[in-house]
Amino acid sequence: MLSNHPNIVSLKDVVVGVKAESVFLVFEYCDIDLYKLMSQMMIDKATFSEGEIKCLSLQLIKGVLLILNRYNMRIQNTSYIEISN
């Protein structure tokens, strides 16, 4: 299961609301996502250190490799990647 990987956010629960079409996915808590962190860094004119870039890149690659092993990926017209199961 993907949730057992340290670089994949784990799904904790699926909750059905009062209406059957109201379904909520409950994930583990994360302080901040990478997009928000990078956006704030742009505002602050801050940068990642070389070590931070290497560490984040390695973790991202490990997460993507797991997804590649479980799902199909294809390149569409060499301009973007599609992931399917």
N, C-alpha and C positions, 0 to 999 in steps of 0.2 A: 504494500500500500504506500502511496506517496507520502502520507502523513508521518511515516516512520523515518523520513530522511531529514537530516538536520538543516538542510537548506530549502525545505518546502514547508510553508505555513500549514499547520495541521488543522483539520476540520474536527471540531470538538462535538458538535451536535447539529441536528436538523430539527427545527421546531416548526410545527404547523400552527398557524394562527386560527382565529375564530372561523374565518372563511377558509375553505379547503384550498383556494388558490393563493393564500398567503403563506408562503414557505420562507423560512429564514435560516440561513446558514450561519452557524456560530463557529468562528475561527479563534485560534489562540491569540492572545493579546500581543501586539507589537507596538513599541513606543512610537515609531515613525516609519513611514515607508521611504524607499530610496528616492522616489520622485520628489517628495516633500523636502527631504534632506538636501537634495541637490538644488532645488528651487531656493531654499533658504540660504544655501551657500553662495548662490549667484547674487542674491541680494546683499549678503555680507561681504561679497568679493573674496570669499575664502576658497581654498582648494584642498583636495585630498593630498596627503603625502604619498610618495612613491610606494611605501609599504602598505598604506591603506588601499591604494589602487590595486596592487597585486593581490591583497587579501580578498577584497570585494570581487575582483575578476575571477579568482579561483572558486569562490563560493558560488558565483553566478554560473560558471561553467559546470560545476558539479550538479547544480540543480537542473540545468538544461540537459545534461547528459542523461540524467534519470528520466526526464520527460521523453527524450529521444528514444530511449530503450523501451518505453511503454506506449508511445503514440507514433503515428505516421506524420512525417513532415515532408513537405514538398515546396519547391520554389516555383512560384507562379510568374511566368514571363520575366524571370530574373530580377524582379523589382521588390518582391516581398515574400515572406515565408508564411505558409499556412500550416496549422497544426490540426490534425483530426484524430479521432479515435476509431 
